[in-house]
């Protein structure tokens, strides 16, 4: 007899999340998972993907294994689960052996309900063997499009997930993504060896989103008008860290509250910026694409791209962060022809020649003193600038060379900068008490740590040096010095946050003459990358087909009508000449104007339509012109 989980899943939803009802498709996906089917869930950004594995995981009991590619996203979900009284731990490629052993031991004892792992970790045979002894009842694969070479963010480490089948033969897999074409959808099922597959694809149509694309040389002026007209909370995406700072300063100079967000900020600063924006203390976030994953702010009224994204998949995810409350929101791209050319120019650097990639690999191995036939699993701070200075290499080519080496499974980049500092107590309570008596200057710090953070003796715990320093009444540098000293004394283990990405050696060092690159694979990846860039350029150039129809067609949804609200639809709408004439005459009643001033006043209408109405007024003698200025004919008005 098939068990009916309907009542149980609603009880879990109410108990832990406080919701009475599921969002569209969530309940069907959850029941499919609980029925033991391998399930693929394609839900647009904001569709509530995490509940699709968290609810069934709690119902099934045991441990749910979650494979996720982003440390920031893993940490956010772990912290959110803990706040709800659910035990969760994240293991990433940036962690040391002690941290990993502690996490796995706790999971083996049944103390972990959700175990998050980075896909790179699954490449280690020993690690997979250890997983086999855990009470895994469900495997969830987040950002599942990463498993496909057809996808825009392929990660070869995802290909190892299917090997878990041999350990958990009767355990269902649920794969989730917010952006997948039909080819990627099929590839996900193939690579994960789906059996008894169920696929749930929610339409990517967002009825409340208004897509706008504008060819615009003066982006900042248009940006100010947009924000002034729309109001509310928003995100402005730009291409690099410097631009986030410049754009935030521009807003501040113009009396808007704005802050910059990028991967170069310290963990605490990023969290502070993010929280102020979520709490509506700051109106606008100016960010690189490092911002947005795992953030569910419902009242975002506008998402603006001042620079072109590299793919429509990335754009769709970022645009989809607007209007999650179901109310109208605007997703706008301001671009120039130079922006399109920049995308094509960047492509030239995205795939260095294969010999240059081998040279990059050799330089990295030499810099970190990795011997041939050694190094697998080694994790180091990836300082691109120093490597390039040491070996006279170009940073952009080195970075992109490493991205290719990642696809070939030699190396992996992990953005460890999104993880805060961590502490774990190594000494027992009696030894700590004895140490405080002998060295009283450390007593305030030890006592504050023990009072402020639970579980310090069992696991590593995230800490805030700034917060600790305030409580202990020390400066941050002095507090850090104390922590480093206690680390050397082996009373505790202190792992400070690193602002530098981690580089993980996925296999032992190979001599460059034995490195095996598949030239066909290289050229296919290069070709697909160019296709994605051209899709973005085509999207921005195409002002004859509804924006939403274009996006849905890209994701293989072909049976939708025009949205009626995007810039293309608005421009194609028949406009009432009389209304335009009234608007023009009302503007000219205030003063005589030049054509440029009139254009600024009529910016919401189609240029062709209002100019036609304007010319009719001139022809009829309702408007007179004197030099460069136009005024109403007082005898007729």
Protein Blocks (a to p, Z undefined) as FASTA:
>chain_A
ZZdfklmmmmmmmmmnopabdcehklmmmmmmmnopacdddddehklmmmmmmmmmmmng
pjdddddfbfklmmmmmmmmmmnopacddddfkbcfklmmmmmmmmmnopafbdcddfkl
mmpmklmmmmmmpccfbdcdehkllmpmkbmbbcfklmmmmmmmmmmmmbccddddfbdc
fklmmmmmmmnopahiacddddfbdfkbccdddddfblmlmmmmmmmmngpadddddfbf
klmmmmmmmmmmnopacddddfkbcfklmmmmmmmmmnopafbdcddfkboghpacfklc
bdcdfbdcfbfklmmmmmmmgoklopacdddddddfklmmmmmmmmmmmmccfklmmmmm
mmmmmmnopaehihihpacdddfklmmmmnopafklmmmmmmmmmmnomaccddfklpcc
ddddfbdfklmmmmmmmmmmlmmmmmmmmmmpghklmpccdddfklmmmmnopafklmmm
mmmmmmmnomaccddddfbdcdddfbdcddfklpccdfklmmmmmmmmmmmmmmmmmmmm
mcmbcfklmmmmmnopabbccehlamklmmmpccdfklmmmmmmmmmmmpccdfklmmmm
mmmpcfklmmmmmmmmmmnopaccehjbccddfklZZ
